[in-house]
Amino acid sequence: LAWLRTGLSLITFGFVIARVGVWMGMQGPAPAELAHAPLMGAIFAALGTLANVMALYRYLLFRRAALAGAPAPSSAAGLLGFAGSVVLLGALLSLYVLTRLA
């Protein structure tokens, strides 16, 4: 359930980032710094979708193990890769905001 909330949050955050550029353009000429907002938003939305796919996959693994009476799988490689990509993207977004919009 936590992974589904994370995925939904990332998708929502991506939508907000992507729409900021459009909203700023409606208020007047949008700053050139916001030209990459749709791409950044799409990347966050894609990560959110990936989180939901991973949540479904892990649920199915745990369900299969529970029905078979086997111990729960404990592979963390995919989770660490996903978490690392979210951290990297967040750091890049923070750096972008600090250098371009501040």
N, C-alpha and C positions, 0 to 999 in steps of 0.2 A: 504494500500500500504506500509506503514511503517513496518508492521509486516512481509510482504513478503521480504522486503529488509533485515530486521533483520534475518529472517530465512536463507536467501541465504548467508548472511555474516557468520553466525554460521556454516553452512555446509561447506563453503569454508575454514574457519579457521580450522575446524576439519580435513579437507583433508590435509591441510598444516602441521598441527601437526603430523598427522599419517605418512606422507611421509618423514618428517625430519629424523626419525629413519632409514628408508630405505636408504635415501640419505647419511646419515652419515656412514652407513654400507658399502656403495660402495666406500667411501673415505679411508677406513681402518677399523680396529676394532671399532665398535660403543661403546661409553661409556655405562656402565651398567645403568646409569641414564636415558637413552633413551629407556629402555625396555618397559616402560609404555606408550610411545608415541602413538602407535596404539589404545590403550584403551581410552586414553584421547581424541584422535581425533574422535573416534567413538562416545563418549559421546557428544562432541560438535556437531557432525553431527546429532545425534539423537535429540538434543535440537533444532537445526535448523529445522528439519523436524516437530517437535512438534509445533514450532512457525508458520510454514506454515499451519498446520492443524488448529491451533487456529485462524489464520487469515481468513481462509475459513469459519469456523464456525461463527465467529463474523460477517463476511460479510453477510452470510445468515440470521442471526438474524436481522441485521440492514435493510436488503432488505425487509424481511417479515414485519417488523414494518413500514417501509416507504410505502410499497404498501397498508397496512391496514390503514394508516393514524394514527397509534398509536405512542406514544412517543418512542424514541430510548431506548433500554435496557441499563442499567448501572451497570451490575454486574462486580465487579473488583476482585473477589476472585481468579479466575483462572489466571488472569493477574499478580496479586501479587505473587501467587505461582510460576509462570513461572519466573518472574523477580528475585525472591528470589533464585531459583535454578541456574540461570545464574550467579548471584552475588556470590553465594557460590562456584560454580565451578571455576569462575574466581579467587576468593581469594585462593582456593586450588592450582590452577595452578601457581599463583604468588608465593605462599609460596614454592611450589615445585622448581620453578626456582631459587628462592633466596637461598634455603638451599642446593640444589643438584648441580646446574650448575654454581653457582657464586664462 
